[in-house]
Amino acid sequence: MKNNIRVERAIMRISQQELADIVGVSRQTIYAIENGRFIPSTELALKLSACFGKTVNELFSLD
């Protein structure tokens, strides 16, 4: 699964830790998601989409 989390985070100019704090996970979880090592739960994907103002489909894609 590919994602645009790193790109969207860069656009907002926030760190992995800041994003982690916003959505209630560890920085390591954000790192793992960005690198395709962890697929977030539906709840976490929805929190990330709300944070960035994007749909889940805009943030994540099957590849």
PyMOL CGO cylinders between C-alpha atoms (Angstrom):
from pymol import cmd
from pymol.cgo import CYLINDER

trace = [
    CYLINDER, 0.00, 0.00, 0.00, 1.36, 3.40, -0.96, 0.3, 1, 1, 1, 1, 1, 1,
    CYLINDER, 1.36, 3.40, -0.96, 0.57, 6.60, 0.87, 0.3, 1, 1, 1, 1, 1, 1,
    CYLINDER, 0.57, 6.60, 0.87, 1.11, 10.35, 0.66, 0.3, 1, 1, 1, 1, 1, 1,
    CYLINDER, 1.11, 10.35, 0.66, 1.54, 10.95, 4.39, 0.3, 1, 1, 1, 1, 1, 1,
    CYLINDER, 1.54, 10.95, 4.39, 5.12, 12.22, 4.11, 0.3, 1, 1, 1, 1, 1, 1,
    CYLINDER, 5.12, 12.22, 4.11, 4.17, 14.61, 1.29, 0.3, 1, 1, 1, 1, 1, 1,
    CYLINDER, 4.17, 14.61, 1.29, 1.13, 15.99, 3.12, 0.3, 1, 1, 1, 1, 1, 1,
    CYLINDER, 1.13, 15.99, 3.12, 3.16, 16.33, 6.33, 0.3, 1, 1, 1, 1, 1, 1,
    CYLINDER, 3.16, 16.33, 6.33, 5.81, 18.30, 4.45, 0.3, 1, 1, 1, 1, 1, 1,
    CYLINDER, 5.81, 18.30, 4.45, 3.16, 20.58, 2.95, 0.3, 1, 1, 1, 1, 1, 1,
    CYLINDER, 3.16, 20.58, 2.95, 1.86, 21.31, 6.46, 0.3, 1, 1, 1, 1, 1, 1,
    CYLINDER, 1.86, 21.31, 6.46, 5.44, 21.65, 7.73, 0.3, 1, 1, 1, 1, 1, 1,
    CYLINDER, 5.44, 21.65, 7.73, 4.90, 19.39, 10.73, 0.3, 1, 1, 1, 1, 1, 1,
    CYLINDER, 4.90, 19.39, 10.73, 7.24, 16.76, 12.11, 0.3, 1, 1, 1, 1, 1, 1,
    CYLINDER, 7.24, 16.76, 12.11, 6.48, 13.09, 12.53, 0.3, 1, 1, 1, 1, 1, 1,
    CYLINDER, 6.48, 13.09, 12.53, 6.20, 13.70, 16.27, 0.3, 1, 1, 1, 1, 1, 1,
    CYLINDER, 6.20, 13.70, 16.27, 3.72, 16.55, 15.82, 0.3, 1, 1, 1, 1, 1, 1,
    CYLINDER, 3.72, 16.55, 15.82, 1.55, 14.42, 13.54, 0.3, 1, 1, 1, 1, 1, 1,
    CYLINDER, 1.55, 14.42, 13.54, 1.78, 11.52, 15.96, 0.3, 1, 1, 1, 1, 1, 1,
    CYLINDER, 1.78, 11.52, 15.96, 0.62, 13.76, 18.80, 0.3, 1, 1, 1, 1, 1, 1,
    CYLINDER, 0.62, 13.76, 18.80, -2.32, 15.03, 16.74, 0.3, 1, 1, 1, 1, 1, 1,
    CYLINDER, -2.32, 15.03, 16.74, -3.62, 11.57, 15.84, 0.3, 1, 1, 1, 1, 1, 1,
    CYLINDER, -3.62, 11.57, 15.84, -2.65, 9.86, 19.11, 0.3, 1, 1, 1, 1, 1, 1,
    CYLINDER, -2.65, 9.86, 19.11, 0.06, 7.41, 18.06, 0.3, 1, 1, 1, 1, 1, 1,
    CYLINDER, 0.06, 7.41, 18.06, 3.84, 7.16, 18.46, 0.3, 1, 1, 1, 1, 1, 1,
    CYLINDER, 3.84, 7.16, 18.46, 6.35, 8.80, 16.16, 0.3, 1, 1, 1, 1, 1, 1,
    CYLINDER, 6.35, 8.80, 16.16, 7.54, 5.31, 15.26, 0.3, 1, 1, 1, 1, 1, 1,
    CYLINDER, 7.54, 5.31, 15.26, 4.04, 4.47, 13.99, 0.3, 1, 1, 1, 1, 1, 1,
    CYLINDER, 4.04, 4.47, 13.99, 4.08, 7.50, 11.67, 0.3, 1, 1, 1, 1, 1, 1,
    CYLINDER, 4.08, 7.50, 11.67, 7.55, 6.49, 10.46, 0.3, 1, 1, 1, 1, 1, 1,
    CYLINDER, 7.55, 6.49, 10.46, 6.36, 2.93, 9.78, 0.3, 1, 1, 1, 1, 1, 1,
    CYLINDER, 6.36, 2.93, 9.78, 3.28, 4.14, 7.89, 0.3, 1, 1, 1, 1, 1, 1,
    CYLINDER, 3.28, 4.14, 7.89, 5.33, 6.53, 5.76, 0.3, 1, 1, 1, 1, 1, 1,
    CYLINDER, 5.33, 6.53, 5.76, 7.74, 3.73, 4.86, 0.3, 1, 1, 1, 1, 1, 1,
    CYLINDER, 7.74, 3.73, 4.86, 5.03, 1.18, 4.06, 0.3, 1, 1, 1, 1, 1, 1,
    CYLINDER, 5.03, 1.18, 4.06, 5.88, -1.07, 6.97, 0.3, 1, 1, 1, 1, 1, 1,
    CYLINDER, 5.88, -1.07, 6.97, 2.56, -0.59, 8.77, 0.3, 1, 1, 1, 1, 1, 1,
    CYLINDER, 2.56, -0.59, 8.77, -0.96, -0.37, 7.40, 0.3, 1, 1, 1, 1, 1, 1,
    CYLINDER, -0.96, -0.37, 7.40, -3.06, 1.87, 9.66, 0.3, 1, 1, 1, 1, 1, 1,
    CYLINDER, -3.06, 1.87, 9.66, -6.41, 0.82, 11.06, 0.3, 1, 1, 1, 1, 1, 1,
    CYLINDER, -6.41, 0.82, 11.06, -9.53, 2.35, 9.59, 0.3, 1, 1, 1, 1, 1, 1,
    CYLINDER, -9.53, 2.35, 9.59, -9.80, 4.62, 12.62, 0.3, 1, 1, 1, 1, 1, 1,
    CYLINDER, -9.80, 4.62, 12.62, -6.22, 5.87, 12.25, 0.3, 1, 1, 1, 1, 1, 1,
    CYLINDER, -6.22, 5.87, 12.25, -6.62, 6.35, 8.48, 0.3, 1, 1, 1, 1, 1, 1,
    CYLINDER, -6.62, 6.35, 8.48, -9.72, 8.46, 9.15, 0.3, 1, 1, 1, 1, 1, 1,
    CYLINDER, -9.72, 8.46, 9.15, -7.86, 10.54, 11.77, 0.3, 1, 1, 1, 1, 1, 1,
    CYLINDER, -7.86, 10.54, 11.77, -5.03, 11.15, 9.31, 0.3, 1, 1, 1, 1, 1, 1,
    CYLINDER, -5.03, 11.15, 9.31, -7.45, 12.13, 6.55, 0.3, 1, 1, 1, 1, 1, 1,
    CYLINDER, -7.45, 12.13, 6.55, -9.20, 14.58, 8.88, 0.3, 1, 1, 1, 1, 1, 1,
    CYLINDER, -9.20, 14.58, 8.88, -5.85, 16.05, 9.94, 0.3, 1, 1, 1, 1, 1, 1,
    CYLINDER, -5.85, 16.05, 9.94, -4.85, 16.74, 6.34, 0.3, 1, 1, 1, 1, 1, 1,
    CYLINDER, -4.85, 16.74, 6.34, -8.31, 17.62, 5.04, 0.3, 1, 1, 1, 1, 1, 1,
    CYLINDER, -8.31, 17.62, 5.04, -8.04, 14.85, 2.45, 0.3, 1, 1, 1, 1, 1, 1,
    CYLINDER, -8.04, 14.85, 2.45, -10.05, 11.72, 1.80, 0.3, 1, 1, 1, 1, 1, 1,
    CYLINDER, -10.05, 11.72, 1.80, -8.62, 8.35, 2.76, 0.3, 1, 1, 1, 1, 1, 1,
    CYLINDER, -8.62, 8.35, 2.76, -8.44, 7.55, -0.96, 0.3, 1, 1, 1, 1, 1, 1,
    CYLINDER, -8.44, 7.55, -0.96, -6.33, 10.66, -1.54, 0.3, 1, 1, 1, 1, 1, 1,
    CYLINDER, -6.33, 10.66, -1.54, -3.86, 9.58, 1.17, 0.3, 1, 1, 1, 1, 1, 1,
    CYLINDER, -3.86, 9.58, 1.17, -3.69, 5.83, 0.53, 0.3, 1, 1, 1, 1, 1, 1,
    CYLINDER, -3.69, 5.83, 0.53, -3.68, 3.69, -2.59, 0.3, 1, 1, 1, 1, 1, 1,
    CYLINDER, -3.68, 3.69, -2.59, -3.25, 0.01, -3.34, 0.3, 1, 1, 1, 1, 1, 1,
    CYLINDER, -3.25, 0.01, -3.34, -0.26, -0.74, -5.48, 0.3, 1, 1, 1, 1, 1, 1,
]
cmd.load_cgo(trace, "trace")
